[in-house]
């Protein structure tokens, strides 16, 4: 089934927001760390950093849930 116009509009909004968020975060990290993510970290460092980010995310979500 094809998406309706409201779904297409919502998807466009999500994609636009995602692009802006990723661009801003990437640029901030590049400036802050003075590194090139794709070159300066090996796969073990990247997985460790991703796990750290996931832990941060669940911490924020559980804290927010506790406030609701």
CHARMM-style PDB file with segment names, atoms N, HN, CA, C and O in Angstrom:
ATOM      1  N   UNK     1       0.846  -1.180   0.000  1.00  0.00      PROA
ATOM      2  CA  UNK     1       0.000   0.000   0.000  1.00  0.00      PROA
ATOM      3  C   UNK     1       0.891   1.243   0.000  1.00  0.00      PROA
ATOM      4  O   UNK     1       1.864   1.315   0.750  1.00  0.00      PROA
ATOM      5  N   UNK     2       0.560   2.197  -0.826  1.00  0.00      PROA
ATOM      6  HN  UNK     2      -0.231   2.138  -1.435  1.00  0.00      PROA
ATOM      7  CA  UNK     2       1.320   3.439  -0.925  1.00  0.00      PROA
ATOM      8  C   UNK     2       1.031   4.337   0.278  1.00  0.00      PROA
ATOM      9  O   UNK     2      -0.035   4.277   0.891  1.00  0.00      PROA
ATOM     10  N   UNK     3       2.011   5.159   0.584  1.00  0.00      PROA
ATOM     11  HN  UNK     3       2.876   5.208   0.086  1.00  0.00      PROA
ATOM     12  CA  UNK     3       1.823   6.110   1.687  1.00  0.00      PROA
ATOM     13  C   UNK     3       0.904   7.244   1.229  1.00  0.00      PROA
ATOM     14  O   UNK     3       0.866   7.605   0.053  1.00  0.00      PROA
ATOM     15  N   UNK     4       0.166   7.794   2.197  1.00  0.00      PROA
ATOM     16  HN  UNK     4       0.198   7.501   3.153  1.00  0.00      PROA
ATOM     17  CA  UNK     4      -0.657   8.958   1.888  1.00  0.00      PROA
ATOM     18  C   UNK     4       0.180  10.231   2.040  1.00  0.00      PROA
ATOM     19  O   UNK     4       1.330  10.180   2.477  1.00  0.00      PROA
ATOM     20  N   UNK     5      -0.402  11.356   1.678  1.00  0.00      PROA
ATOM     21  HN  UNK     5      -1.336  11.397   1.323  1.00  0.00      PROA
ATOM     22  CA  UNK     5       0.348  12.616   1.671  1.00  0.00      PROA
ATOM     23  C   UNK     5       0.837  13.020   3.063  1.00  0.00      PROA
ATOM     24  O   UNK     5       1.919  13.592   3.191  1.00  0.00      PROA
ATOM     25  N   UNK     6       0.067  12.734   4.089  1.00  0.00      PROA
ATOM     26  HN  UNK     6      -0.812  12.269   3.985  1.00  0.00      PROA
ATOM     27  CA  UNK     6       0.502  13.079   5.456  1.00  0.00      PROA
ATOM     28  C   UNK     6       1.706  12.223   5.873  1.00  0.00      PROA
ATOM     29  O   UNK     6       2.621  12.709   6.539  1.00  0.00      PROA
ATOM     30  N   UNK     7       1.695  10.953   5.476  1.00  0.00      PROA
ATOM     31  HN  UNK     7       0.952  10.559   4.935  1.00  0.00      PROA
ATOM     32  CA  UNK     7       2.832  10.084   5.786  1.00  0.00      PROA
ATOM     33  C   UNK     7       4.082  10.534   5.040  1.00  0.00      PROA
ATOM     34  O   UNK     7       5.173  10.560   5.611  1.00  0.00      PROA
ATOM     35  N   UNK     8       3.929  10.883   3.783  1.00  0.00      PROA
ATOM     36  HN  UNK     8       3.043  10.862   3.319  1.00  0.00      PROA
ATOM     37  CA  UNK     8       5.060  11.367   2.977  1.00  0.00      PROA
ATOM     38  C   UNK     8       5.627  12.648   3.576  1.00  0.00      PROA
ATOM     39  O   UNK     8       6.843  12.812   3.667  1.00  0.00      PROA
ATOM     40  N   UNK     9       4.752  13.544   3.979  1.00  0.00      PROA
ATOM     41  HN  UNK     9       3.763  13.411   3.905  1.00  0.00      PROA
ATOM     42  CA  UNK     9       5.186  14.805   4.609  1.00  0.00      PROA
ATOM     43  C   UNK     9       5.920  14.526   5.924  1.00  0.00      PROA
ATOM     44  O   UNK     9       6.958  15.128   6.201  1.00  0.00      PROA
ATOM     45  N   UNK    10       5.381  13.624   6.719  1.00  0.00      PROA
ATOM     46  HN  UNK    10       4.538  13.136   6.494  1.00  0.00      PROA
ATOM     47  CA  UNK    10       6.014  13.286   8.002  1.00  0.00      PROA
ATOM     48  C   UNK    10       7.379  12.655   7.784  1.00  0.00      PROA
ATOM     49  O   UNK    10       8.337  12.988   8.482  1.00  0.00      PROA
ATOM     50  N   UNK    11       7.476  11.743   6.817  1.00  0.00      PROA
ATOM     51  HN  UNK    11       6.698  11.472   6.250  1.00  0.00      PROA
ATOM     52  CA  UNK    11       8.762  11.127   6.498  1.00  0.00      PROA
ATOM     53  C   UNK    11       9.771  12.183   6.065  1.00  0.00      PROA
ATOM     54  O   UNK    11      10.924  12.148   6.493  1.00  0.00      PROA
ATOM     55  N   UNK    12       9.353  13.117   5.226  1.00  0.00      PROA
ATOM     56  HN  UNK    12       8.416  13.146   4.878  1.00  0.00      PROA
ATOM     57  CA  UNK    12      10.244  14.201   4.800  1.00  0.00      PROA
ATOM     58  C   UNK    12      10.757  15.004   5.979  1.00  0.00      PROA
ATOM     59  O   UNK    12      11.937  15.351   6.042  1.00  0.00      PROA
ATOM     60  N   UNK    13       9.862  15.298   6.917  1.00  0.00      PROA
ATOM     61  HN  UNK    13       8.904  15.017   6.867  1.00  0.00      PROA
ATOM     62  CA  UNK    13      10.249  16.021   8.138  1.00  0.00      PROA
ATOM     63  C   UNK    13      11.297  15.230   8.925  1.00  0.00      PROA
ATOM     64  O   UNK    13      12.308  15.786   9.354  1.00  0.00      PROA
ATOM     65  N   UNK    14      11.052  13.940   9.109  1.00  0.00      PROA
ATOM     66  HN  UNK    14      10.231  13.488   8.760  1.00  0.00      PROA
ATOM     67  CA  UNK    14      11.989  13.096   9.861  1.00  0.00      PROA
ATOM     68  C   UNK    14      13.345  13.047   9.166  1.00  0.00      PROA
ATOM     69  O   UNK    14      14.380  13.156   9.822  1.00  0.00      PROA
ATOM     70  N   UNK    15      13.348  12.885   7.857  1.00  0.00      PROA
ATOM     71  HN  UNK    15      12.507  12.796   7.324  1.00  0.00      PROA
ATOM     72  CA  UNK    15      14.613  12.829   7.118  1.00  0.00      PROA
ATOM     73  C   UNK    15      15.369  14.157   7.198  1.00  0.00      PROA
ATOM     74  O   UNK    15      16.587  14.165   7.374  1.00  0.00      PROA
ATOM     75  N   UNK    16      14.658  15.273   7.072  1.00  0.00      PROA
ATOM     76  HN  UNK    16      13.668  15.267   6.929  1.00  0.00      PROA
ATOM     77  CA  UNK    16      15.292  16.590   7.183  1.00  0.00      PROA
ATOM     78  C   UNK    16      15.898  16.794   8.568  1.00  0.00      PROA
ATOM     79  O   UNK    16      17.037  17.244   8.695  1.00  0.00      PROA
ATOM     80  N   UNK    17      15.133  16.463   9.598  1.00  0.00      PROA
ATOM     81  HN  UNK    17      14.208  16.097   9.495  1.00  0.00      PROA
ATOM     82  CA  UNK    17      15.619  16.618  10.970  1.00  0.00      PROA
ATOM     83  C   UNK    17      16.832  15.722  11.228  1.00  0.00      PROA
ATOM     84  O   UNK    17      17.800  16.138  11.864  1.00  0.00      PROA
ATOM     85  N   UNK    18      16.765  14.497  10.728  1.00  0.00      PROA
ATOM     86  HN  UNK    18      15.978  14.160  10.211  1.00  0.00      PROA
ATOM     87  CA  UNK    18      17.870  13.556  10.912  1.00  0.00      PROA
ATOM     88  C   UNK    18      19.139  14.073  10.250  1.00  0.00      PROA
ATOM     89  O   UNK    18      20.215  14.027  10.847  1.00  0.00      PROA
ATOM     90  N   UNK    19      19.020  14.560   9.032  1.00  0.00      PROA
ATOM     91  HN  UNK    19      18.146  14.597   8.547  1.00  0.00      PROA
ATOM     92  CA  UNK    19      20.187  15.092   8.328  1.00  0.00      PROA
ATOM     93  C   UNK    19      20.793  16.265   9.101  1.00  0.00      PROA
ATOM     94  O   UNK    19      22.011  16.338   9.263  1.00  0.00      PROA
ATOM     95  N   UNK    20      19.956  17.174   9.573  1.00  0.00      PROA
ATOM     96  HN  UNK    20      18.966  17.115   9.441  1.00  0.00      PROA
ATOM     97  CA  UNK    20      20.455  18.320  10.338  1.00  0.00      PROA
ATOM     98  C   UNK    20      21.138  17.878  11.627  1.00  0.00      PROA
ATOM     99  O   UNK    20      22.216  18.372  11.961  1.00  0.00      PROA
ATOM    100  N   UNK    21      20.523  16.959  12.346  1.00  0.00      PROA
ATOM    101  HN  UNK    21      19.648  16.558  12.075  1.00  0.00      PROA
ATOM    102  CA  UNK    21      21.090  16.496  13.618  1.00  0.00      PROA
ATOM    103  C   UNK    21      22.436  15.800  13.412  1.00  0.00      PROA
ATOM    104  O   UNK    21      23.391  16.051  14.148  1.00  0.00      PROA
ATOM    105  N   UNK    22      22.503  14.930  12.413  1.00  0.00      PROA
ATOM    106  HN  UNK    22      21.728  14.727  11.816  1.00  0.00      PROA
ATOM    107  CA  UNK    22      23.754  14.210  12.151  1.00  0.00      PROA
ATOM    108  C   UNK    22      24.846  15.184  11.702  1.00  0.00      PROA
ATOM    109  O   UNK    22      25.980  15.102  12.174  1.00  0.00      PROA
ATOM    110  N   UNK    23      24.514  16.094  10.802  1.00  0.00      PROA
ATOM    111  HN  UNK    23      23.592  16.160  10.419  1.00  0.00      PROA
ATOM    112  CA  UNK    23      25.507  17.060  10.324  1.00  0.00      PROA
ATOM    113  C   UNK    23      26.054  17.895  11.472  1.00  0.00      PROA
ATOM    114  O   UNK    23      27.267  18.059  11.603  1.00  0.00      PROA
ATOM    115  N   UNK    24      25.165  18.420  12.300  1.00  0.00      PROA
ATOM    116  HN  UNK    24      24.180  18.286  12.194  1.00  0.00      PROA
ATOM    117  CA  UNK    24      25.602  19.250  13.429  1.00  0.00      PROA
ATOM    118  C   UNK    24      26.450  18.463  14.413  1.00  0.00      PROA
ATOM    119  O   UNK    24      27.485  18.953  14.865  1.00  0.00      PROA
ATOM    120  N   UNK    25      26.029  17.250  14.750  1.00  0.00      PROA
ATOM    121  HN  UNK    25      25.189  16.852  14.382  1.00  0.00      PROA
ATOM    122  CA  UNK    25      26.769  16.416  15.707  1.00  0.00      PROA
ATOM    123  C   UNK    25      28.136  16.042  15.147  1.00  0.00      PROA
ATOM    124  O   UNK    25      29.137  16.092  15.863  1.00  0.00      PROA
ATOM    125  N   UNK    26      28.182  15.668  13.875  1.00  0.00      PROA
ATOM    126  HN  UNK    26      27.369  15.627  13.294  1.00  0.00      PROA
ATOM    127  CA  UNK    26      29.440  15.265  13.253  1.00  0.00      PROA
ATOM    128  C   UNK    26      30.427  16.432  13.217  1.00  0.00      PROA
ATOM    129  O   UNK    26      31.598  16.279  13.566  1.00  0.00      PROA
ATOM    130  N   UNK    27      29.941  17.599  12.792  1.00  0.00      PROA
ATOM    131  HN  UNK    27      28.990  17.724  12.509  1.00  0.00      PROA
ATOM    132  CA  UNK    27      30.804  18.777  12.722  1.00  0.00      PROA
ATOM    133  C   UNK    27      31.323  19.172  14.101  1.00  0.00      PROA
ATOM    134  O   UNK    27      32.496  19.516  14.248  1.00  0.00      PROA
ATOM    135  N   UNK    28      30.467  19.126  15.102  1.00  0.00      PROA
ATOM    136  HN  UNK    28      29.514  18.847  14.983  1.00  0.00      PROA
ATOM    137  CA  UNK    28      30.875  19.456  16.469  1.00  0.00      PROA
ATOM    138  C   UNK    28      31.930  18.470  16.961  1.00  0.00      PROA
ATOM    139  O   UNK    28      32.933  18.876  17.548  1.00  0.00      PROA
ATOM    140  N   UNK    29      31.711  17.183  16.728  1.00  0.00      PROA
ATOM    141  HN  UNK    29      30.896  16.853  16.252  1.00  0.00      PROA
ATOM    142  CA  UNK    29      32.672  16.169  17.157  1.00  0.00      PROA
ATOM    143  C   UNK    29      34.004  16.300  16.440  1.00  0.00      PROA
ATOM    144  O   UNK    29      35.059  16.149  17.056  1.00  0.00      PROA
ATOM    145  N   UNK    30      33.965  16.581  15.138  1.00  0.00      PROA
ATOM    146  HN  UNK    30      33.108  16.705  14.637  1.00  0.00      PROA
ATOM    147  CA  UNK    30      35.203  16.743  14.373  1.00  0.00      PROA
ATOM    148  C   UNK    30      36.016  17.919  14.901  1.00  0.00      PROA
ATOM    149  O   UNK    30      37.236  17.829  15.033  1.00  0.00      PROA
ATOM    150  N   UNK    31      35.337  19.017  15.200  1.00  0.00      PROA
ATOM    151  HN  UNK    31      34.345  19.091  15.093  1.00  0.00      PROA
ATOM    152  CA  UNK    31      36.025  20.195  15.723  1.00  0.00      PROA
ATOM    153  C   UNK    31      36.548  19.955  17.137  1.00  0.00      PROA
ATOM    154  O   UNK    31      37.661  20.356  17.473  1.00  0.00      PROA
ATOM    155  N   UNK    32      35.744  19.305  17.947  1.00  0.00      PROA
ATOM    156  HN  UNK    32      34.839  18.979  17.673  1.00  0.00      PROA
ATOM    157  CA  UNK    32      36.099  19.067  19.343  1.00  0.00      PROA
ATOM    158  C   UNK    32      37.253  18.079  19.480  1.00  0.00      PROA
ATOM    159  O   UNK    32      38.158  18.287  20.288  1.00  0.00      PROA
ATOM    160  N   UNK    33      37.222  17.010  18.698  1.00  0.00      PROA
ATOM    161  HN  UNK    33      36.486  16.841  18.042  1.00  0.00      PROA
ATOM    162  CA  UNK    33      38.215  15.945  18.850  1.00  0.00      PROA
ATOM    163  C   UNK    33      39.385  16.061  17.886  1.00  0.00      PROA
ATOM    164  O   UNK    33      40.396  15.377  18.045  1.00  0.00      PROA
ATOM    165  N   UNK    34      39.250  16.929  16.880  1.00  0.00      PROA
ATOM    166  HN  UNK    34      38.428  17.485  16.750  1.00  0.00      PROA
ATOM    167  CA  UNK    34      40.311  17.118  15.878  1.00  0.00      PROA
ATOM    168  C   UNK    34      40.718  15.793  15.238  1.00  0.00      PROA
ATOM    169  O   UNK    34      41.903  15.545  15.016  1.00  0.00      PROA
ATOM    170  N   UNK    35      39.739  14.949  14.944  1.00  0.00      PROA
ATOM    171  HN  UNK    35      38.776  15.151  15.125  1.00  0.00      PROA
ATOM    172  CA  UNK    35      40.000  13.635  14.363  1.00  0.00      PROA
ATOM    173  C   UNK    35      39.114  13.428  13.147  1.00  0.00      PROA
ATOM    174  O   UNK    35      38.168  14.177  12.901  1.00  0.00      PROA
ATOM    175  N   UNK    36      39.445  12.398  12.401  1.00  0.00      PROA
ATOM    176  HN  UNK    36      40.213  11.789  12.601  1.00  0.00      PROA
ATOM    177  CA  UNK    36      38.629  11.953  11.288  1.00  0.00      PROA
ATOM    178  C   UNK    36      38.065  10.598  11.698  1.00  0.00      PROA
ATOM    179  O   UNK    36      38.793   9.609  11.781  1.00  0.00      PROA
ATOM    180  N   UNK    37      36.779  10.565  11.950  1.00  0.00      PROA
ATOM    181  HN  UNK    37      36.188  11.368  11.882  1.00  0.00      PROA
ATOM    182  CA  UNK    37      36.130   9.381  12.506  1.00  0.00      PROA
ATOM    183  C   UNK    37      36.440   8.119  11.708  1.00  0.00      PROA
ATOM    184  O   UNK    37      36.737   7.075  12.289  1.00  0.00      PROA
ATOM    185  N   UNK    38      36.375   8.208  10.395  1.00  0.00      PROA
ATOM    186  HN  UNK    38      36.134   9.056   9.924  1.00  0.00      PROA
ATOM    187  CA  UNK    38      36.553   7.029   9.554  1.00  0.00      PROA
ATOM    188  C   UNK    38      38.005   6.577   9.442  1.00  0.00      PROA
ATOM    189  O   UNK    38      38.271   5.474   8.965  1.00  0.00      PROA
ATOM    190  N   UNK    39      38.951   7.416   9.877  1.00  0.00      PROA
ATOM    191  HN  UNK    39      38.735   8.312  10.264  1.00  0.00      PROA
ATOM    192  CA  UNK    39      40.374   7.072   9.741  1.00  0.00      PROA
ATOM    193  C   UNK    39      41.107   6.935  11.063  1.00  0.00      PROA
ATOM    194  O   UNK    39      42.041   6.140  11.167  1.00  0.00      PROA
ATOM    195  N   UNK    40      40.711   7.683  12.062  1.00  0.00      PROA
ATOM    196  HN  UNK    40      39.952   8.329  11.977  1.00  0.00      PROA
ATOM    197  CA  UNK    40      41.503   7.765  13.291  1.00  0.00      PROA
ATOM    198  C   UNK    40      41.100   6.774  14.377  1.00  0.00      PROA
ATOM    199  O   UNK    40      41.737   6.716  15.428  1.00  0.00      PROA
ATOM    200  N   UNK    41      40.056   6.000  14.134  1.00  0.00      PROA
ATOM    201  HN  UNK    41      39.538   6.047  13.280  1.00  0.00      PROA
ATOM    202  CA  UNK    41      39.615   5.026  15.114  1.00  0.00      PROA
ATOM    203  C   UNK    41      39.510   3.662  14.453  1.00  0.00      PROA
ATOM    204  O   UNK    41      39.036   3.542  13.324  1.00  0.00      PROA
ATOM    205  N   UNK    42      39.955   2.638  15.167  1.00  0.00      PROA
ATOM    206  HN  UNK    42      40.340   2.736  16.085  1.00  0.00      PROA
ATOM    207  CA  UNK    42      39.803   1.287  14.624  1.00  0.00      PROA
ATOM    208  C   UNK    42      38.441   0.733  15.032  1.00  0.00      PROA
ATOM    209  O   UNK    42      37.706   1.369  15.788  1.00  0.00      PROA
ATOM    210  N   UNK    43      38.112  -0.449  14.529  1.00  0.00      PROA
ATOM    211  HN  UNK    43      38.709  -0.965  13.915  1.00  0.00      PROA
ATOM    212  CA  UNK    43      36.782  -1.011  14.774  1.00  0.00      PROA
ATOM    213  C   UNK    43      36.532  -1.310  16.245  1.00  0.00      PROA
ATOM    214  O   UNK    43      35.386  -1.263  16.693  1.00  0.00      PROA
ATOM    215  N   UNK    44      37.570  -1.612  16.999  1.00  0.00      PROA
ATOM    216  HN  UNK    44      38.501  -1.650  16.635  1.00  0.00      PROA
ATOM    217  CA  UNK    44      37.383  -1.879  18.433  1.00  0.00      PROA
ATOM    218  C   UNK    44      37.051  -0.585  19.182  1.00  0.00      PROA
ATOM    219  O   UNK    44      36.198  -0.577  20.070  1.00  0.00      PROA
ATOM    220  N   UNK    45      37.720   0.488  18.824  1.00  0.00      PROA
ATOM    221  HN  UNK    45      38.413   0.482  18.103  1.00  0.00      PROA
ATOM    222  CA  UNK    45      37.421   1.780  19.432  1.00  0.00      PROA
ATOM    223  C   UNK    45      36.015   2.240  19.065  1.00  0.00      PROA
ATOM    224  O   UNK    45      35.290   2.768  19.909  1.00  0.00      PROA
ATOM    225  N   UNK    46      35.634   2.043  17.816  1.00  0.00      PROA
ATOM    226  HN  UNK    46      36.223   1.615  17.130  1.00  0.00      PROA
ATOM    227  CA  UNK    46      34.307   2.465  17.374  1.00  0.00      PROA
ATOM    228  C   UNK    46      33.203   1.711  18.109  1.00  0.00      PROA
ATOM    229  O   UNK    46      32.204   2.312  18.504  1.00  0.00      PROA
ATOM    230  N   UNK    47      33.370   0.397  18.297  1.00  0.00      PROA
ATOM    231  HN  UNK    47      34.182  -0.091  17.976  1.00  0.00      PROA
ATOM    232  CA  UNK    47      32.325  -0.359  19.005  1.00  0.00      PROA
ATOM    233  C   UNK    47      32.264   0.065  20.461  1.00  0.00      PROA
ATOM    234  O   UNK    47      31.178   0.162  21.031  1.00  0.00      PROA
ATOM    235  N   UNK    48      33.411   0.317  21.069  1.00  0.00      PROA
ATOM    236  HN  UNK    48      34.294   0.238  20.606  1.00  0.00      PROA
ATOM    237  CA  UNK    48      33.408   0.786  22.461  1.00  0.00      PROA
ATOM    238  C   UNK    48      32.720   2.140  22.589  1.00  0.00      PROA
ATOM    239  O   UNK    48      31.962   2.370  23.532  1.00  0.00      PROA
ATOM    240  N   UNK    49      32.984   3.032  21.642  1.00  0.00      PROA
ATOM    241  HN  UNK    49      33.599   2.845  20.877  1.00  0.00      PROA
ATOM    242  CA  UNK    49      32.329   4.346  21.682  1.00  0.00      PROA
ATOM    243  C   UNK    49      30.829   4.209  21.442  1.00  0.00      PROA
ATOM    244  O   UNK    49      30.038   4.917  22.064  1.00  0.00      PROA
ATOM    245  N   UNK    50      30.430   3.307  20.548  1.00  0.00      PROA
ATOM    246  HN  UNK    50      31.073   2.732  20.043  1.00  0.00      PROA
ATOM    247  CA  UNK    50      29.006   3.105  20.280  1.00  0.00      PROA
ATOM    248  C   UNK    50      28.298   2.550  21.515  1.00  0.00      PROA
ATOM    249  O   UNK    50      27.181   2.963  21.824  1.00  0.00      PROA
ATOM    250  N   UNK    51      28.931   1.628  22.213  1.00  0.00      PROA
ATOM    251  HN  UNK    51      29.839   1.292  21.961  1.00  0.00      PROA
ATOM    252  CA  UNK    51      28.349   1.077  23.450  1.00  0.00      PROA
ATOM    253  C   UNK    51      28.211   2.177  24.493  1.00  0.00      PROA
ATOM    254  O   UNK    51      27.195   2.256  25.184  1.00  0.00      PROA
ATOM    255  N   UNK    52      29.215   3.015  24.609  1.00  0.00      PROA
ATOM    256  HN  UNK    52      30.040   2.951  24.047  1.00  0.00      PROA
ATOM    257  CA  UNK    52      29.159   4.134  25.555  1.00  0.00      PROA
ATOM    258  C   UNK    52      27.986   5.060  25.225  1.00  0.00      PROA
ATOM    259  O   UNK    52      27.278   5.507  26.127  1.00  0.00      PROA
ATOM    260  N   UNK    53      27.780   5.344  23.954  1.00  0.00      PROA
ATOM    261  HN  UNK    53      28.355   4.981  23.221  1.00  0.00      PROA
ATOM    262  CA  UNK    53      26.649   6.179  23.540  1.00  0.00      PROA
ATOM    263  C   UNK    53      25.322   5.503  23.863  1.00  0.00      PROA
ATOM    264  O   UNK    53      24.376   6.170  24.282  1.00  0.00      PROA
ATOM    265  N   UNK    54      25.239   4.191  23.676  1.00  0.00      PROA
ATOM    266  HN  UNK    54      26.007   3.649  23.336  1.00  0.00      PROA
ATOM    267  CA  UNK    54      24.009   3.452  23.981  1.00  0.00      PROA
ATOM    268  C   UNK    54      23.707   3.503  25.480  1.00  0.00      PROA
ATOM    269  O   UNK    54      22.553   3.651  25.883  1.00  0.00      PROA
ATOM    270  N   UNK    55      24.748   3.380  26.294  1.00  0.00      PROA
ATOM    271  HN  UNK    55      25.685   3.260  25.966  1.00  0.00      PROA
ATOM    272  CA  UNK    55      24.575   3.464  27.745  1.00  0.00      PROA
ATOM    273  C   UNK    55      24.069   4.852  28.117  1.00  0.00      PROA
ATOM    274  O   UNK    55      23.159   4.981  28.935  1.00  0.00      PROA
ATOM    275  N   UNK    56      24.649   5.887  27.524  1.00  0.00      PROA
ATOM    276  HN  UNK    56      25.388   5.782  26.859  1.00  0.00      PROA
ATOM    277  CA  UNK    56      24.171   7.247  27.772  1.00  0.00      PROA
ATOM    278  C   UNK    56      22.702   7.373  27.394  1.00  0.00      PROA
ATOM    279  O   UNK    56      21.909   7.946  28.140  1.00  0.00      PROA
ATOM    280  N   UNK    57      22.343   6.834  26.231  1.00  0.00      PROA
ATOM    281  HN  UNK    57      22.987   6.368  25.625  1.00  0.00      PROA
ATOM    282  CA  UNK    57      20.965   6.948  25.761  1.00  0.00      PROA
ATOM    283  C   UNK    57      19.988   6.288  26.728  1.00  0.00      PROA
ATOM    284  O   UNK    57      18.977   6.894  27.083  1.00  0.00      PROA
ATOM    285  N   UNK    58      20.260   5.082  27.154  1.00  0.00      PROA
ATOM    286  HN  UNK    58      21.081   4.589  26.865  1.00  0.00      PROA
ATOM    287  CA  UNK    58      19.335   4.399  28.071  1.00  0.00      PROA
ATOM    288  C   UNK    58      19.281   5.133  29.410  1.00  0.00      PROA
ATOM    289  O   UNK    58      18.231   5.179  30.050  1.00  0.00      PROA
ATOM    290  N   UNK    59      20.400   5.702  29.834  1.00  0.00      PROA
ATOM    291  HN  UNK    59      21.254   5.665  29.314  1.00  0.00      PROA
ATOM    292  CA  UNK    59      20.416   6.477  31.077  1.00  0.00      PROA
ATOM    293  C   UNK    59      19.490   7.686  30.968  1.00  0.00      PROA
ATOM    294  O   UNK    59      18.704   7.955  31.877  1.00  0.00      PROA
ATOM    295  N   UNK    60      19.583   8.407  29.862  1.00  0.00      PROA
ATOM    296  HN  UNK    60      20.221   8.189  29.124  1.00  0.00      PROA
ATOM    297  CA  UNK    60      18.710   9.569  29.659  1.00  0.00      PROA
ATOM    298  C   UNK    60      17.246   9.150  29.551  1.00  0.00      PROA
ATOM    299  O   UNK    60      16.369   9.800  30.121  1.00  0.00      PROA
ATOM    300  N   UNK    61      16.981   8.067  28.822  1.00  0.00      PROA
ATOM    301  HN  UNK    61      17.693   7.539  28.360  1.00  0.00      PROA
ATOM    302  CA  UNK    61      15.597   7.623  28.645  1.00  0.00      PROA
ATOM    303  C   UNK    61      14.979   7.158  29.957  1.00  0.00      PROA
ATOM    304  O   UNK    61      13.821   7.470  30.237  1.00  0.00      PROA
ATOM    305  N   UNK    62      15.728   6.424  30.757  1.00  0.00      PROA
ATOM    306  HN  UNK    62      16.668   6.171  30.530  1.00  0.00      PROA
ATOM    307  CA  UNK    62      15.179   5.964  32.044  1.00  0.00      PROA
ATOM    308  C   UNK    62      14.964   7.142  32.993  1.00  0.00      PROA
ATOM    309  O   UNK    62      13.998   7.159  33.756  1.00  0.00      PROA
ATOM    310  N   UNK    63      15.853   8.114  32.945  1.00  0.00      PROA
ATOM    311  HN  UNK    63      16.638   8.100  32.325  1.00  0.00      PROA
ATOM    312  CA  UNK    63      15.673   9.309  33.774  1.00  0.00      PROA
ATOM    313  C   UNK    63      14.439  10.080  33.336  1.00  0.00      PROA
ATOM    314  O   UNK    63      13.648  10.521  34.169  1.00  0.00      PROA
ATOM    315  N   UNK    64      14.275  10.242  32.022  1.00  0.00      PROA
ATOM    316  HN  UNK    64      14.918   9.883  31.345  1.00  0.00      PROA
ATOM    317  CA  UNK    64      13.089  10.920  31.505  1.00  0.00      PROA
ATOM    318  C   UNK    64      11.823  10.158  31.873  1.00  0.00      PROA
ATOM    319  O   UNK    64      10.834  10.772  32.274  1.00  0.00      PROA
ATOM    320  N   UNK    65      11.832   8.836  31.746  1.00  0.00      PROA
ATOM    321  HN  UNK    65      12.636   8.337  31.421  1.00  0.00      PROA
ATOM    322  CA  UNK    65      10.664   8.036  32.096  1.00  0.00      PROA
ATOM    323  C   UNK    65      10.305   8.229  33.566  1.00  0.00      PROA
ATOM    324  O   UNK    65       9.129   8.299  33.922  1.00  0.00      PROA
ATOM    325  N   UNK    66      11.322   8.313  34.411  1.00  0.00      PROA
ATOM    326  HN  UNK    66      12.278   8.256  34.122  1.00  0.00      PROA
ATOM    327  CA  UNK    66      11.080   8.520  35.831  1.00  0.00      PROA
ATOM    328  C   UNK    66      10.440   9.861  36.127  1.00  0.00      PROA
ATOM    329  O   UNK    66       9.772  10.023  37.149  1.00  0.00      PROA
ATOM    330  N   UNK    67      10.639  10.822  35.242  1.00  0.00      PROA
ATOM    331  HN  UNK    67      11.181  10.691  34.412  1.00  0.00      PROA
ATOM    332  CA  UNK    67      10.057  12.152  35.431  1.00  0.00      PROA
ATOM    333  C   UNK    67       8.657  12.266  34.878  1.00  0.00      PROA
ATOM    334  O   UNK    67       7.953  13.230  35.180  1.00  0.00      PROA
ATOM    335  N   UNK    68       8.227  11.292  34.063  1.00  0.00      PROA
ATOM    336  HN  UNK    68       8.799  10.508  33.818  1.00  0.00      PROA
ATOM    337  CA  UNK    68       6.890  11.360  33.442  1.00  0.00      PROA
ATOM    338  C   UNK    68       5.798  10.940  34.406  1.00  0.00      PROA
ATOM    339  OT1 UNK    68       4.621  10.940  34.045  1.00  0.00      PROA
TER     340      UNK     68
END
